[in-house]
Amino acid sequence: MEAVKRWRSDWRYPTTLLCIYGFFTTVKPLEPFLVPYLTGPDKNLTTEQVNNQIFPVWTYSYLSVLVPVFLLTDWLRYKPVVVFQCVALLTTSPLLIWTKSVPAMQVMQFFYGVVTASEVAYFSYIYSVVDLKRYRKATSYSRSVQLLGYTVGSVLGQLLISFNLMSYNNIMVFTLVLTAIALLASCLLPMPQQSMFFHRRQSGQNVARKETKGHADRTLDATEHKRRSQASIEETGDKKIEKSEETKKDEEKGMNEKGPKSEDFEESIGAESCTQVLLQLWRDFCHSYSSRQLIYWSVWWAMATCGYNQTVNYVQVLWEHVQPSQDFSIYNGGVEAVSYLLSAATAYGIGFTEVRWEQWGELALGGFSGLGAASLFLMTFIGNIWVCYAGYIIFKCLYMLLITIAMYQIAADLSLERYALVFGTNNFGALVLQTILTSVVVDSGGLGLAIIPQFTVYASYFSVIAVVFSLRGLFTIWRAQRDKTESTTPEKDQFEEFEEHRF
């Protein structure tokens, strides 16, 4: 029993459960074959219905729930949202198995949009239950296991389809079982005592800092007032106030019980109101985006992520158009698995390159975005399924390479709170652009373009990104060289003047 208690109090316990959850929620054998499943005899939907009526719902639902889910995630302290994410994912499987109409598939896409928006809880949970020194390991484990899950799911789906081991419906039942295992793991996760914004763990130093900002004029109850006053006295050297016996008992109880009634957690409940949290978020936002360099990287992030999401969401429709699954043994799962592995290798390898990204990064963004645009043009106009597969792998690897560089450059000088805020803002900007692109280009209420014109738009979109950032990168390099020349010219003039005086 003692060993079990020690294991549960160790950082490896929540990390292991979160990794189990992350793995089983990302093993989706049918995902690479979703379009053949929907357009095949099981559902008998048309490609136009899937492309122009069903898939756009995911983008709209994702955008509509992203901000509320982000705030609720922090307010509820992560775990409830993680469980809710798994329940929403569990809901999509019965809809796929037992319904066939377009409205039912649109409801399924809505729930999947909620699942995607709730991923913020998965990536934030671990930071609230492990020490700062464990962040790197815990992040590495939780992200790596997700990539492993996607890869295993793609390979498993390819094997099941290629060797006719399971039908599409049976694969969905199998996915439902995997999701149920993930739901059990999410329910066993320990409840965090703190969160990033609404439930911050307070210390004497933090309380003193807040009082210097004018928080001391708030009306507090007697116990809270004495506790905060003591913290301020220890920091500023003001008049000492003795704590009451009742406060001391509360402290001892809080130290003995690592539950939601601890002193730190009680202070976190009363210390931050919703309005103050939102104001702090706004101040952090303004401070973070005061850097012009960060703005350029963030603009690329939002624009490229928008184009990447559109490409990944609709590439199966393109594959189905180039080579119908009824006439050809498709290898969508194998291609997805290869793309995940090569993308991971590319992102990992960038950590070993010695490049001054602050100088050459924008040119790299432009150049590699141009290569991505070229691969999209090849996929669109060559009309060969193997060229489509190869172009998709190249495109995905290039994006993962560049987004890794962008994440590193943006996060280099940010605190943890601002790291989450900036990354979330960039993804929200990408989603807004994606919603506009979807409503205009894809949705049947807009232009409702067929798949070939759609990918022509996406390839042209990345071409614009490539031109803009290549020009910006060339300007940055020219300015750096000019500044370097100007800085060395005065030294040279001083040296020549010194030599003249010598002789």
SEDOKE-426508 format. One line per 8 residues: their letters; for each residue y, z, x of C-alpha. Coordinates in steps of 0.5 Angstrom, whole numbers, padded with zeros to 4 digits. Last residue first. Example, Ala and Ser with C-alpha at 12.3 -4.5 7.8 and 13.67 -1.06 7.14 Angstrom:
2
sa = -0002/0014/0027  -0009/0016/0025
//
This chain:
503
frheefee = 0118/-0079/0108  0116/-0073/0104  0121/-0074/0099  0118/-0081/0097  0111/-0078/0097  0113/-0072/0092  0117/-0078/0087  0110/-0082/0087
fqdkeptt = 0106/-0075/0086  0111/-0074/0080  0110/-0081/0077  0103/-0080/0077  0103/-0074/0074  0107/-0076/0069  0103/-0083/0067  0096/-0079/0067
setkdrqa = 0098/-0076/0060  0101/-0082/0057  0094/-0086/0059  0090/-0081/0056  0094/-0081/0049  0093/-0089/0049  0086/-0088/0050  0085/-0083/0045
rwitflgr = 0090/-0088/0040  0086/-0094/0042  0079/-0090/0040  0082/-0087/0033  0084/-0094/0032  0078/-0097/0033  0074/-0092/0029  0079/-0093/0023
lsfvvaiv = 0078/-0101/0023  0070/-0099/0023  0071/-0094/0018  0075/-0099/0013  0070/-0105/0015  0064/-0101/0014  0066/-0098/0007  0068/-0105/0004
sfysayvt = 0061/-0107/0007  0057/-0101/0003  0060/-0103/-0003  0058/-0111/-0002  0051/-0108/-0001  0052/-0104/-0008  0055/-0110/-0012  0050/-0115/-0010
fqpiialg = 0045/-0109/-0011  0047/-0109/-0019  0048/-0117/-0019  0040/-0117/-0017  0038/-0111/-0022  0041/-0114/-0028  0049/-0112/-0030  0050/-0108/-0036
lggsdvvv = 0058/-0109/-0036  0059/-0103/-0039  0056/-0100/-0045  0049/-0102/-0043  0050/-0098/-0037  0049/-0101/-0030  0056/-0103/-0027  0062/-0100/-0030
stlitqlv = 0058/-0093/-0033  0054/-0093/-0026  0060/-0094/-0022  0064/-0089/-0025  0058/-0084/-0025  0057/-0085/-0018  0064/-0084/-0016  0064/-0077/-0019
lagfnntg = 0057/-0076/-0016  0060/-0077/-0009  0066/-0073/-0011  0061/-0067/-0013  0057/-0068/-0007  0064/-0067/-0002  0066/-0061/-0006  0059/-0058/-0005
fvlayrel = 0059/-0059/0002  0066/-0056/0003  0064/-0050/-0001  0058/-0049/0002  0061/-0049/0009  0067/-0045/0006  0063/-0039/0005  0059/-0040/0011
sldaaiqy = 0065/-0041/0016  0067/-0047/0018  0069/-0050/0025  0062/-0054/0026  0061/-0055/0019  0064/-0062/0018  0062/-0065/0025  0055/-0063/0024
maitillm = 0054/-0065/0016  0057/-0072/0018  0053/-0073/0024  0047/-0071/0019  0050/-0076/0014  0050/-0081/0019  0043/-0081/0021  0040/-0080/0014
ylckfiiy = 0044/-0086/0012  0041/-0090/0017  0034/-0088/0016  0035/-0090/0009  0037/-0097/0010  0032/-0098/0015  0026/-0096/0010  0029/-0100/0004
gaycvwin = 0030/-0106/0009  0023/-0106/0011  0020/-0105/0003  0025/-0110/0001  0023/-0115/0007  0016/-0114/0005  0017/-0115/-0003  0020/-0122/-0001
giftmlfl = 0026/-0124/-0005  0030/-0126/0001  0037/-0125/-0003  0037/-0117/-0005  0033/-0114/0000  0037/-0118/0005  0044/-0116/0002  0041/-0109/0002
saaglgsf = 0039/-0109/0010  0046/-0112/0012  0050/-0107/0008  0046/-0101/0012  0048/-0105/0018  0055/-0105/0016  0054/-0097/0015  0052/-0097/0022
gglalegw = 0058/-0100/0025  0063/-0096/0020  0060/-0089/0021  0059/-0090/0028  0066/-0092/0029  0068/-0086/0026  0064/-0082/0030  0066/-0085/0037
qewrvetf = 0072/-0080/0038  0070/-0073/0035  0063/-0076/0036  0063/-0075/0043  0056/-0077/0044  0050/-0073/0048  0044/-0075/0044  0039/-0069/0043
gigyataa = 0041/-0067/0036  0041/-0074/0033  0033/-0074/0035  0032/-0069/0029  0036/-0074/0024  0032/-0080/0026  0025/-0076/0026  0027/-0074/0019
sllysvae = 0029/-0081/0017  0023/-0084/0020  0018/-0079/0016  0022/-0080/0009  0022/-0087/0010  0014/-0087/0012  0013/-0083/0006  0017/-0087/0001
vggnyisf = 0014/-0094/0003  0007/-0091/0002  0009/-0089/-0005  0012/-0096/-0006  0005/-0099/-0004  0004/-0104/-0010  -0002/-0108/-0011  0001/-0114/-0014
dqspqvhe = 0001/-0118/-0021  0001/-0112/-0026  0006/-0109/-0021  0011/-0114/-0021  0014/-0117/-0015  0021/-0118/-0014  0023/-0115/-0020  0019/-0109/-0020
wlvqvynv = 0021/-0108/-0013  0029/-0108/-0015  0027/-0103/-0021  0024/-0099/-0016  0030/-0099/-0012  0035/-0096/-0018  0035/-0089/-0016  0035/-0090/-0009
tqnygcta = 0040/-0095/-0008  0045/-0091/-0013  0044/-0085/-0009  0046/-0088/-0003  0052/-0092/-0006  0055/-0085/-0008  0052/-0081/-0002  0056/-0087/0002
mawwvswy = 0063/-0086/-0001  0063/-0078/-0002  0060/-0077/0006  0065/-0083/0008  0071/-0079/0005  0069/-0072/0007  0069/-0075/0015  0076/-0077/0014
ilqrssys = 0078/-0071/0010  0075/-0067/0016  0079/-0071/0021  0085/-0069/0017  0084/-0062/0017  0088/-0058/0011  0081/-0060/0007  0078/-0053/0009
hcfdrwlq = 0085/-0049/0008  0086/-0052/0001  0079/-0051/-0001  0079/-0044/0002  0085/-0042/-0002  0082/-0045/-0009  0076/-0041/-0008  0080/-0035/-0007
llvqtcse = 0083/-0036/-0013  0077/-0038/-0017  0074/-0031/-0014  0080/-0027/-0016  0080/-0030/-0023  0072/-0028/-0024  0074/-0021/-0022  0072/-0018/-0015
agiseefd = 0072/-0011/-0013  0068/-0008/-0019  0061/-0011/-0018  0061/-0011/-0011  0063/-0004/-0010  0057/-0002/-0015  0052/-0007/-0010  0055/-0003/-0004
eskpgken = 0053/0003/-0007  0046/0002/-0009  0045/0001/-0016  0042/-0006/-0016  0036/-0003/-0012  0035/-0001/-0005  0034/0006/-0007  0034/0011/-0002
mgkeedkk = 0041/0009/0001  0044/0008/-0006  0041/0015/-0008  0045/0018/-0002  0051/0015/-0004  0051/0017/-0011  0050/0024/-0009  0056/0024/-0005
teeskeik = 0060/0021/-0010  0058/0027/-0015  0060/0032/-0009  0067/0029/-0009  0069/0026/-0003  0074/0029/0002  0081/0025/0003  0084/0024/0010
kdgteeis = 0091/0022/0010  0092/0015/0013  0089/0013/0020  0088/0005/0018  0081/0004/0018  0077/0010/0016  0083/0012/0011  0082/0006/0008
aqsrrkhe = 0074/0007/0007  0076/0014/0004  0081/0011/-0001  0076/0006/-0003  0071/0012/-0005  0076/0016/-0008  0078/0011/-0012  0071/0009/-0014
tadltrda = 0070/0016/-0016  0076/0017/-0020  0076/0011/-0024  0080/0005/-0021  0087/0002/-0024  0089/-0003/-0019  0095/-0002/-0014  0090/-0002/-0008
hgktekra = 0089/-0009/-0009  0095/-0011/-0005  0093/-0015/0001  0093/-0009/0005  0088/-0006/0000  0083/-0012/0001  0083/-0011/0008  0081/-0004/0008
vnqgsqrr = 0076/-0006/0003  0073/-0011/0008  0073/-0006/0014  0070/-0001/0010  0064/-0005/0008  0063/-0009/0001  0057/-0014/0000  0060/-0020/-0004
hffmsqqp = 0057/-0020/-0011  0062/-0026/-0014  0063/-0030/-0008  0057/-0031/-0004  0052/-0027/-0007  0049/-0020/-0007  0043/-0015/-0008  0038/-0021/-0009
mpllcsal = 0032/-0021/-0014  0026/-0021/-0010  0022/-0028/-0011  0016/-0027/-0015  0018/-0031/-0021  0020/-0037/-0017  0012/-0037/-0014  0010/-0037/-0021
laiatlvl = 0014/-0043/-0023  0012/-0047/-0017  0005/-0046/-0019  0006/-0049/-0026  0010/-0054/-0022  0003/-0056/-0019  -0001/-0056/-0025  0005/-0061/-0029
tfvminny = 0004/-0065/-0023  -0004/-0066/-0024  -0002/-0067/-0032  0003/-0073/-0029  -0003/-0076/-0025  -0007/-0076/-0031  -0002/-0080/-0035  -0002/-0085/-0029
smlnfsil = -0009/-0086/-0029  -0013/-0082/-0023  -0018/-0085/-0017  -0016/-0092/-0018  -0016/-0093/-0010  -0009/-0095/-0009  -0006/-0091/-0015  -0009/-0084/-0012
lqglvsgv = -0008/-0086/-0005  -0001/-0088/-0006  0001/-0082/-0010  -0002/-0077/-0005  0002/-0081/0000  0008/-0080/-0004  0007/-0073/-0006  0005/-0071/0001
tygllqvs = 0012/-0074/0004  0016/-0071/-0002  0013/-0064/0000  0013/-0064/0007  0021/-0066/0006  0021/-0060/0002  0018/-0056/0007  0022/-0058/0012
rsystakr = 0028/-0056/0008  0026/-0049/0007  0023/-0047/0014  0029/-0050/0018  0034/-0046/0013  0030/-0039/0014  0030/-0041/0022  0037/-0042/0022
yrkldvvs = 0039/-0036/0018  0035/-0031/0021  0041/-0028/0025  0045/-0027/0019  0040/-0023/0016  0036/-0025/0010  0036/-0024/0002  0043/-0027/0001
yiysfyav = 0042/-0033/0005  0035/-0035/0002  0038/-0036/-0005  0043/-0041/-0003  0039/-0048/-0002  0035/-0046/-0008  0041/-0044/-0012  0044/-0051/-0010
esatvvgy = 0038/-0055/-0012  0040/-0053/-0020  0044/-0060/-0020  0038/-0064/-0019  0034/-0060/-0024  0039/-0061/-0029  0039/-0068/-0028  0032/-0068/-0029
ffqmvqma = 0033/-0065/-0036  0038/-0070/-0038  0033/-0076/-0035  0027/-0073/-0040  0032/-0073/-0046  0034/-0080/-0044  0026/-0081/-0044  0026/-0078/-0051
pvsktwil = 0031/-0083/-0053  0028/-0089/-0051  0021/-0088/-0054  0015/-0086/-0051  0013/-0079/-0051  0007/-0075/-0049  0006/-0075/-0042  0013/-0076/-0040
lpsttlla = 0016/-0071/-0044  0011/-0066/-0042  0013/-0067/-0035  0020/-0066/-0036  0020/-0059/-0039  0016/-0057/-0032  0022/-0059/-0028  0027/-0055/-0033
vcqfvvvp = 0023/-0049/-0033  0023/-0050/-0025  0030/-0050/-0025  0031/-0044/-0030  0027/-0040/-0025  0031/-0042/-0019  0037/-0041/-0023  0035/-0034/-0025
kyrlwdtl = 0034/-0032/-0017  0041/-0035/-0015  0045/-0028/-0016  0047/-0029/-0023  0054/-0030/-0021  0053/-0035/-0015  0048/-0039/-0019  0053/-0039/-0025
lfvpvlvs = 0059/-0042/-0021  0054/-0048/-0019  0051/-0049/-0025  0058/-0050/-0029  0060/-0054/-0024  0054/-0059/-0023  0052/-0059/-0031  0056/-0065/-0033
lysytwvp = 0056/-0069/-0027  0048/-0069/-0027  0048/-0070/-0034  0052/-0077/-0033  0048/-0079/-0027  0041/-0078/-0030  0043/-0081/-0037  0044/-0088/-0033
fiqnnvqe = 0037/-0088/-0031  0035/-0089/-0039  0039/-0094/-0042  0041/-0100/-0037  0035/-0100/-0032  0030/-0097/-0036  0032/-0101/-0042  0033/-0107/-0038
ttlnkdpg = 0026/-0106/-0035  0023/-0106/-0042  0019/-0100/-0044  0011/-0100/-0046  0010/-0093/-0045  0003/-0093/-0042  0002/-0101/-0042  0007/-0101/-0036
tlypvlfp = 0014/-0101/-0036  0015/-0093/-0036  0009/-0093/-0031  0011/-0098/-0026  0018/-0095/-0026  0016/-0088/-0024  0011/-0091/-0019  0015/-0087/-0013
elpkvttf = 0015/-0081/-0017  0008/-0081/-0019  0006/-0076/-0014  0011/-0071/-0014  0010/-0066/-0009  0017/-0063/-0009  0017/-0057/-0014  0010/-0055/-0010
fgyicllt = 0013/-0055/-0003  0020/-0052/-0005  0016/-0046/-0009  0012/-0045/-0003  0018/-0045/0001  0021/-0040/-0003  0015/-0035/-0003  0015/-0035/0004
tpyrwdsr = 0022/-0034/0005  0022/-0028/0001  0016/-0025/0004  0019/-0027/0011  0025/-0023/0011  0021/-0017/0011  0022/-0012/0005  0016/-0015/0002
wrkvaem = 0011/-0014/0008  0013/-0007/0009  0012/-0005/0002  0005/-0009/0003  0003/-0005/0009  0005/0002/0006  0000/0000/0000
//
